[in-house]
Amino acid sequence: MSRSAHPAGPRHADVLPEGHYTAPPADLNALDPKVWAHTVTRDQNGVVNVGGIEVTRLAEEFGTPAYFLDEADFRSRARAWRTAFGHDADVFYAGKAFLSRAVVRWLHEEGLNLDVCSGGELATALSAGMPADRIAFHGNNKSETEIRTAIEAGVGRIVLDSFQEIVRVAHIAQSLGKRQRVQIRVTVGVEAHTHEFIATAHEDQKFGIPLAGGQAAEAVRRALQLDGLELIGIHSHIGSQIFDMSGFEVAAHRVVGLLKAIRDEHGVELPEIDLGGGLGIAYTSDDDPREPHEIAKALSEIVTRECEAAKLRTPRISVEPGRAIVGPTAFTLYEVGTIKPLDGLRTYVSVDGGMSDNIRTALYDAEYSVALVSRTSDAEPMLVRVVGKHCESGDIVVKDAFLPSDLAAGDLIAVPATGAYCRSMASNYNHALRPPVVAVNDGGARVIVRRETEEDLLRLDVG
Ligand code: LLP
């Protein structure tokens, strides 16, 4: 996930430390639209605005740290995915990236479906009115209760992840007098070019049933025999934060190979194929993600070509983007606290959040950008590491970046592209209070997930 070190760096050090930075940007006040939500601009006073509101006002009203989510941007990205895939394909937003009831309502209004992977996500989706038949239920170890709740609710599909689950879901469906629509998730043996922890289609990991050794074909055999199941398709998810379409190409080729084998053996042409999510976004100016229409075109061409070669009817395609929809739509706003220059190394800038609101840097060595947003500055760039307030040295939010050297306590800085897997993976480490998510739209701002309070923490502590 990291670029190579490129010594062009800090003006305050003669010898450059190891790092993942490139040269400081020509203009530290500029906001690269690739990494910021659509409505983010800097006004004539130098203050960054989102949805027409100054971040200084947002900080006063909602406090820091906080995630600010650009609702118009979210809706337009969701719509772009929906229209790119048209009527012959389905887009399931992956709720694990970030889910709240407001988000569910926006998705519903924009015509998207929803992928959930736990009872909690399912409850959120249903409570916000997502029709059950537009929900896909995932997970490598779904509990009996989760399966029963999902089937009773009438979810559109359950994605089966193991041999045990094939039997378990069939039994529960039958006991409820239902026939559940299911897909089987297979591992196609692709090494996706991404961080090991978020690559999911190589064989040596916990998800899916390997195509290798005929295991997936055997799973299909069993599923087709069970009355409680209606097998509608095959599912493959190769990983996350992927830019290179070749992994999807290999996955589609292998999944279509399985569809062909199923047709040859059982005389059944499964009507659906799900290629999962995983499309990358720009965290820094060096990342170049593809547009949804390019992705849709590439995927449908791949599947059509593969099916023509196999003399199969082209199945209905579905995809499950999470990060690509919500990731770029939010930023985290922090207040600067302690600033510690370490001579010859870099300057440590502490903020009022940290690994409890963004674990991705510590977990995946993820890269982020950062900007001073409460004012502009013409000061020289300084190489910084933005760190949190937690009790460990790995508590890093932005590993290597440049901020103006006149940065001072009380300034507001923002880290863009934190809409996905930041609030959803937030923790209470050190009894931190998880920050709120505030939706900003057209001059208005409203809390969609409120800030945790000490009362919330103490309420769970019943000893
Ligand atoms: N479908 C399935 C079956 C998945 O497992 C995932 C993500 C997605 C779709 C959505 O992937 P996306 O389009 O958001 O990349 N916590 C990690 C990412 C883990 C992704 C898990 N599954 C991160 O922060 O990078």
Boltz pocket constraint, residues with backbone or C-beta under 6 A from the ligand:
constraints:
  - pocket:
      binder: B
      contacts: [[A, 94], [A, 96], [A, 97], [A, 115], [A, 138], [A, 197], [A, 198], [A, 237], [A, 239], [A, 240], [A, 241], [A, 276], [A, 277], [A, 278], [A, 279], [A, 320], [A, 321], [A, 322], [A, 323], [A, 324], [A, 360], [A, 364], [A, 420], [A, 421], [A, 425]]
      max_distance: 6.0
